[in-house]
Amino acid sequence: MKIVYRCPLTSWLSWFPISSPNSLTLTLTTCFFVCGLERMLSIRESCFLVDEKTTPVRDKYNIANTIAHELSHMWFGNLVTMKWWTDLWLNEGFATYVTRLAVQREFPEWNAYNFEVTSNLIYILALDALSSSHPVSVPIGHPNEICQIFDHISYSKGAFLLYMMNGFLGDTVFRKGVNKYLRQFSYQNSETDDLWSSLTKAAAGTTVLPSGQTVKSVMDSWTSQTGYPLVTVRRDRGRVFVSQKRFLAVQPKSEEQPRECWWIPLTFSTASNSNFNDTQSTHWLGCDVQELVLETGAQSSNWIVLNNKANGLYRVNYDQHSWSLLVNALHSPNFTTIHELNRVQLVLDAMSLAKLGLLEYSLAFKLLLYIRKERAYNPWRAADSSLREIEMLLWRTERFHEFKKFAGYLVSKTYKEHSDLTAVPEGFEDIKKKEMIVKLACDYQVGNCFQKADQLFKDWMSSGVNTIPKDLRSTVYCVGVKNGGQSAWNHVWNQYHTSNIANEKNVFLRALACTENNSLLTRYLTQSIDQTSGIRRQDADLVFVSVAQSTKLGYRLAQKFLVDNIQRIYDYLAPNTRSLGSYIAVLTRRMVFPEEVVEMKKFVTTNRELLKNAQMEVNQALELAESNIKWMERFYSQISKALVV
């Protein structure tokens, strides 16, 4: 066992030349429900240790992030601490943001910058499109509410807003302001307004802010209200008009249109002026105008992309003509002229807009088809996320086979490059990309992926020697368990008990959920809340989530298990019952029939007291289920026409 990590402290000392109050002592523990705790600089074993023989690069990346995140709290959380939980994001958002800086500097080959921006686009924009989301600076009125805001909003949205500010303020002004903030409030408590004040002072004498505005007046619109904007682009004879409104996963009725508005930093690139690396705002779309005119200098026949490097936290919807130009550009030989992060955003925005009826699915899928020639990892992550979202909608319907055929076609060309499952690519991103492509190919039964994976598993069982590439083991184990009956399940169960490597044990737990044997799955769910089974208490939700999302049978059994055993599950998890939210969420994400949503609402109401520590996540899960129902009503009957290749 090795600890493989380069210490980020030198990176942070160059950015924030202020001594932190902590001595550096890391404590390793096996019993955390979370990865780390900054107050004691304690880290859960699975988030800290690397075994070169078994740890995939995905876990190495997560481990590096966890360690850097907890160490960053020496400045953001310990040196300067938020005054009240309302401003938790000053701790967690900052720690998440500077973690990316450190990992990018220490491991440049990992491309952490683009990876984290892509992650934020995938997860934040989905979560924060819900009415049941919450502001970054969220009022806390009761201690029960505190644990629930340790979520993607406080961590990832907070980090994204810092990323956005770094973009429009510029690195020099931003770093100067943050250092001013750290020095002024060292060994003290601070509020969000204190950060705004320091950054405004650092920006004095520059033109990085809109005329007459401060960082507070701009950023309060992002931290004090829920959600984010959709910027709509309309072109007319060479002129570009932009407007804004809140983006919502469930579209409001016409008489209930949202009134929120934001100060939006606008940047753009065009076919004739591709300046994607320029993230300092050239225009600001504020609350004082309904529509802003952009002088882009672009001909009407040239594509235009807003939001260079996806630096701003907003979606963009273009008019039909502009979308068509972008689709053509992505299908052209020079598609990489458009920055990788903007290709990510174009895929995610197009598919999200189509889900709401704001863009035709035929056009969104035509755009998505470009991915067949994409070689970069992060745009493929956007495509994977988009495919999985449609999969969850169609998984238990008669039209799933049509979607499966479409998804298989998208993956087939790239899978051919990775069809030798024993070959290991050299580059970090290439390894992660192959892991994702092989899983997609096996899930959608592209080529001979399933058969090859199953043979690798059988070879391991018969020889006792595991030659499966460590980054493909998750997929291969799942295929082997799904296809191998009880003997395969028992083999993995024994491997789980034999292993003393936390990350490897998690891979085994996920794979065990892939069986389609009713009695094995029922027993496995029961074992997840049995302290004598060998499954650790903090992994109970991992077992449930894995069972619910691996097979249709597992989904039905997980539903029944939750309903029949909610009190037992609560008692077993107590006092860490917040994770019950994940039990509800994994089910509602796949709910597409009105009657099952009605039943889930009744279940939540009946068990309100047991679910109170997870109430925010439960509310979000139910809202997402409602959006699924609306999608089924509107698009299910016509989706087949768009899934044509």
N, C-alpha and C positions, 0 to 999 in steps of 0.2 A: 504494500500500500504506500502511495506517495502523496505528498501535498505538492501539487504542481501549480505554482502561482508566482507571478512577479508582483512585488509589493507596489501599490499605486501611490504611496505616500509622497514620493519625490515629485510625482506629477501634480498632486494637489498643492504641495508647498510652493511649486513654481506659479500656480494660478492664485493661490490664497496664502501669501507669505505671512501667516499668523500661526503661532504655536497653538496646538490643541491642548485641552486640559487633561487628556487621558494618557496614561502609560499604555503600551501596546501589549495586551495579553488577551489571547483568544481562547475561549473555552469551548470544547467540543461536547455535544450532548446528543443522545439518541431519542429523547422523549418529547421534543418540541412538536407542537401542531403547526408552527410556522417555521420559516427557514432560519431566522436570526432575531436577536434581541440586542439592540445597541447599547443599552445601559450597562450590560455586563460584557459586551462584545462576545456574546455566546452564539454559536452557530450549530444548527442541526447537522448531524453526521452526513446525511445524504446530500447536503448542500455545501459540503466542505471537502470531502475526501475523493481522490481520483485514483482509480486502479487502471493502469495503462492497458491491461488485458481485457477489461470489460467495460470501461466507461466510454460511451459514445461522445463525439465532439459536441453534440447538443448539450449534454450534461456538463462537459468541461466549461462551455460558455456560461451556463447557468451558475455554476460554482464560482467562476471568476466574478460574475455580477453580484452574487450574494456577498462574497467577502468584501468586494469594493464598496457595496452599499452599506454594510454595517460599519466599515472603517470610516466612511464619509460622514457618519453621524458624529464623529469626533468634532467636526466643525458645525454641521447642521443638525442640531438636536442637543448636543452637549455643551459646546462652546457658546452657542446662541440657541435658546430654547423658546418655542412659541409660548405666548402668554396664556392662551387657552386653546382647547381642542378645536375651536372654530378654525384656527389657522394651522391645523395639523400638516397641511401641504407644505408649509415652510420647512418642516423637518423632512417629510417623506418625498415630496416633489423635488426638492433640492437634492436629496440623497440619490434619488433615481437619475436625475439629470447629470450630476457630476460623476456618477458611476459610469455612464456612457463615455464621458470624456476620458476617464482613466483607462477603461478597457480599450478604447480606440487607440490611445497612445501606447499602451503596453503591448497590445496585440493587434497591430494595424492590419495584419493579414486576415483578421476576423471580420473586418468591415462592420464594426459595431455601430457606427453612426447610421448607416443605411438600415441595418437590421432593426435597431430600436425605433427609428422613424416609421418603418413599415409595421412593426408591432403596434405602435400607437395608432396608426391609421386603421388597422384591423379591429383592435379591441375598443379603443376610446370612442371612435365614431359610431360604433354599433351601440355601446352602452349609453352614451350620452345623448342618443337620439330618442331615448325613452322619457316620457313625462315624469316617470318615477325616479329618474336620476336625481342628482343633487348638485348644488354649486360647489366649486372648489373650496371657497370659504363658507362653510356650512354652519349655521347656528346650532349649537348643542344645548339642549335644555334639560337633559336628564342623563345620568351616567350610563344607563342602558344603551344610549345612542352612540356612545364613543366607539366601541369595537366595530360597529357596522360601517364606519366611514374609513376604515383601513381597507380601501378598495382601489380599483383602477382609477377612479376620479382623483383621489388624494395623491396617489403615487404617479400614475402615468399621465393623466391630464395635467397635473401640476408640473411635471417634467416637460411636457410638450409646450406649455405656455412659457416656460423659461427658454426653451429652444426657440420659440417664436420671437421672444424679446431679444435674444442674442442676435437673431436675424435682422430685425428692423432697427435695433439700436447700434448694431455693429459690435464686434468682439471687444474692441478697446473700451468703449463706453460701458458695455455691460459688465466687463470684468472690473473696471474701476468702481462702478456702483456697488457691486457685490462685496468687494473688499472694504469699501466705506461702511457698508452695512455690518460686516463682521467685526470690524474694529470698534465701531460705535456701540455695539450691543454685546461685546464679549462678556461672558459670565453674567448675562442679563436675559430678561425675557423680551420678546419682540412681537409685533403684530404685522399684518400684511402692509398696512400703511407705512410702517417704518422702512420696509424694503422699497416701496414706491418712492418715498422721500429721498432715499440714498441714490436711487437710479435717476430720478429727476435732476438732482444736483450734478450727477456725473454727466448728464446730457446737456447741461447748461452751455450755451454758446455754440451748439451744433444745430443742425436742421433735421435731426433724425425723427423728431416728433411732429405731429400735425401742428399747424400754426395755432397758438393760443392754448394748447393742450399740455397736460402733464402725464407722467407715467400712470398716476392714479386715475385720471379721468379716462385714459385709454383702457387700462387693464382692469379697472373695476367692472367694466362691461363683460370681461371674460371670467372673472373670479366670483362675482357676486350674484350671477344669475345662472340658471341651469341651461345646459345645451350649447349649441354652436350654430353658426349660420350656414345657409345654402346661398352661394353667390350665383346669380343667374346672369348669363352673358347673352346679349342680343346685338347682332351686327346689322348695320344698315349703310350701304354705300361706303364701305371703308372705315366707318366710325364704329366704335365699340361702346355699348351701353351696359353698365352693370348695376344690379340691385341686390337686395338681401332680404331674407326672411329666415325664421328658425327652421331647421331641418328636424322633422319628427317622424319616427318610425310608423306611427299611426296618424294618418293625415286628418287634420281637424275639419269639421264642417265649415262651409264658407262663412257662416256668421261667427265662427269661433277662431278666426285667424289669429295666430300668435302676434304679440306686439313687441317682443324683445328685439333689440338691435345691438350691434356691436361696432366698435371702432376697428375696422378690418384693414390690416396692412396689405396692399395689393402689389404684386410683382407679376411680370409676364415675360414670356418669350414667344417669338414668332418664327415662321419658316425662314424669314430673311434676316432675323436678328436673334440668334439662339444664345441667350446669355443666362443660362439656368443657374450659374453659380452666384449671380447677383441676387441676394436675398434682402437687401435694404429697400424699403418700400419707396416706390416712385409715386404712388397715389394712395390716398386713404378714403375708404368708403365709410362715412360716419352716419350718425343718426339724424343729421340735419338735412340730408338730401334723399329723395326717393330713388333717384337714378343718377349715376355718375357717368360722365363721358370720358373715355380713355383715348388719348391720342397715341395710337400704337405705331403708326407709320406702315402698317401691314395692308397689303392689297387684299381685296375680298376673296381672292383665290388662294391666299396663304393661310395656313393653320395658325392658331394662337392658343397658347396654353397659359392659364393663370396659375399663380402660386408656385414660383420657382422652388424646386427641390422640396415641394410639399412643406414649406416652412410655416405656413399659416394653418390654424386649426379650423378649416372649413371645407365643405364640399363645393364643387363647381358643376353647374349644369349649363351647357352651351345650347345655342339654337341648333336646329336640325342641320343646317348647312355647315356649321362649325364642327359638329360631331362627325359628319361625313368626311370632312377634310382630315380630321384626326384619325379616323378609321383607316383612310387611305394611306396616311403617313405611317401608321403602325404596320401596315401590310407591305410597305415599300422596303427595298433593300437597305435604306438609310434610317430605319426606325430608331436606331440607337442615338440619333441626333437629339431625340427627346430624352431628357435625363431619366435615369433608372427610377428615381423616386417619383417622378411625374408619370412614368408608365405604370407604376404601382397605383398611384391615385386615379389615373384614368380607368383602370380595370375596376377598382373598388367603387368609384363614383358611378360608373355606368351601370354596374350590376345593382347597386343600392337604389339608384334612381328608377331603374326598370321595375324593381320590386314594388315601388310605390305608384307606378303608372306615370311617372314623370318623363320616361324615355321608353321608346318601343323596345320590347325584348328582342325583336329581330335585329335591331341595330346594336344593342348591347352584346348579344351573342356573336355578331359579326366582328365586333371589336375584340371580344375574348378569343376568337379563333386565331388571332395573331400570335398567341402564346405558343403555338406549335413551333415557331422558329426562335423563340426567346431562349437565350442561354444564361441570362443572369438569374440568380437565386431569388431575389426579393420579388420581382414581378411574378414569378411562379408561386410564391407564397400568397400573393394577392389572388391569383387564379385558384389556387387550392382552397383558400378561404371562401371564395365565391361559389365554387363547386360544392363544397361541403354544406353551405347554407341551403342551396337548392336541394341537395340530397336529403337533408333533414325534413324538408317540406314534402318530398315525394317518396321517401323511404318506405312508407307503409301504404302506398297507393298503387293502382294498376298502371300508372304511367312511369313508374320507376325504371322499367326496362328501357324506355325511350331515352330517359336522362342518362342511364348507364351507358348506352350506346354512344351518345353525344360526348360524354366525359371521356370514354375510352378513346374516341377519335382524337380528342385534344391531347391526350397523354401519349398516344401510340408512337409518334415520331420520336419524341424525346426518350421514351422507354427503350427503343432500339439501341440507343447509345449507351444504355445502362443495363442491358439485358443479361450481361454476365454478372450474376449476383456475387460471385466470389472476388471480383476485381474491386480494388479500393482506390478511388480517385486521390490525387495528390493534394489539391487545394481544399482549404477549410470549407469554403462555401460550396465547392463541388461535392464534397462528402455529404453535406446537409441536403443539397439538392437531390442527390441520388437517393438518400433515405426517403425523401418525400415522394419522388417519382415512383420508386418501387412500391411504396405503400399504396399510392393511387392506382398503379397498374394491377397490383394483386387484388385490391378491393373491387376494382371494376373489371377484373379478369381480362386484362389486356395481354395478348400474346400468350406466352407460356409462363407468365410470372408466377401464377398460383402453383403450377406443377413444379417449377424449379424450387420455389420456397419450401414446398412440402417435402421434396427430396432431400434438401439440405437438413431439414428437421429430422427426417428418418435416419439419415446418415449419422447424425449426432446421437440419436437414441441407440442405434445398433452398435456404434463404435465406442461410445463414451467419450469421444474426443470432439470438442466443440471448435470447429473451423469456420463457423458462420461469422462473417464480418461483424464486428461489434455494433456498427451503426445500423445494421439491418436486422439485428436479433429481435427487436420488438415486433417487426412485421413477420419474420419467419416463424417465431414462436407462436404467434396468433394463428397463422395459417396451419401450422402443425397441429395445434390443439383443436382447431375447428375441424380438421380433416381426419384426425387420428383416434378419435374415440376416447374411452376411459384410460387406456394404457398411456396415451400421449398426455392426458391431463395429469395422471398420477406421476409421470416422469417430471413434468414441470413443477408440480406440487412438492415433490421430493427435492428438486433443485432449489426451490425457494427456502426450504428448511435447512438445507446444507450450506447455502451461501451466507457469508458474513459481511457482504458488501451491500450497503443500503440501496444504492442506485440500481444494482442488479436485481435485488429483491423486488423493487418496484416494477421492473420490467416483467418479472415472473408473475406478479399479481395482475397486471393488465392482461397478460397472455391467457391466464386461467379463465378470464371472463369470455374468451372467444369460443368456448365450447357451445354446441347446440344440443347438449344433453340436458334434459329438463331436471333430472334428479341431481346432477352435478352442480348445476347453477343454483338450485334451491338450497343445497347443502352449503355451497360457497357463500351465499348471502348470509345464511345463518352463522357460519364461521366468522364472518366479518365483525360480528358483535359478541363473539365468545372469546373471553380472555385466555382460555386454555388452548385455542386453536393455533397459536403461534403468530397470528396476524396482529400487528401492533395497533393499539387503540387509535393512533393518529392516522392510520392507513385505512380505517373502516370506510371513510367516504370515497377513497380511491377505488376500493373494491366495488362499491355500489355504482359509482359513476361509470366504471369500466363495463360492468355487466349491462347497465341500461343502454349504453351507446354502441355495444359491439354487435348484437344480433337482435332481430325482431322478437325472438323468444325471450331473450334477456330483458328487453324493454318491458314486455308484459309481466314477467316474473318480478322485476324490480318494482313496478307499479304496485303489484299485489303485496310484496314484501313491506313496502313503506306503509301502506294503508293498514296492514295487519299488525305491524310491529313498531309503530311510531313511538309508543311509550318506552318500549325496550331500547330502541335506538337512542332516544333522548337520555335515558338513564345511563346508557353505556358511554355516551359522549360527554356527559356533564362533567365539569362546568363549561366545556368548550362546545356549546351547542350552536354556535354561529354557523358551523359547517353544515347544519341541516339545510341551509339555503341551497347548497350545491345538490342535495338530494331532490329538491323541488325543481331546480333550474334545469338539470339534465333531462328531466321528463318533459317539462313544458316546452323546451326548445323543439321538441319533436311532436308536439300536439297540433293536429290539423283538423280535428273533428269537434264540432261544437259541444257535443255531449260530454266528451272527456274533459274539456275545459270547465264546464259546469260542475262536474264531479270534483275536479281539483279545487275549485273555489270553495265548494262545500267542505272539503277536507281541511283546507287552510283555515276556514272560519271555525270549524269544530275544534281544531288544535291550535288556536291562536296563542294560547298561553305557552305551549311547548315551542312555538316558532318565533316567539317575541324577539329573541336575540338575533334572528335572521330576517326580521320583517322587511328590511329594505330590499334585500336580494329576492325575497319571495314576491314582493310587489312588482319588482322589475321582471321576474320570471312570468308572472301572470299577464303583465302588459305585453310581453313578447309573444305569449300564446295567443292573445287577442289579435296581434298583428298577423300571425300565421293564419288565423281564421279568415281575416279580411282578404289576405292574399289568395287563399283557396277559393273564396267566393268570386273573386275578380279574375284570376288568371289560370286556375287549374284546367278549365275546359279548353283554353286556347294555347297552353304552353307547348303542346305537341308541334304546332305549326312553326314555332321558333327553334325547336330542337332538331333542326334538319341540317345535315352536313353533306 
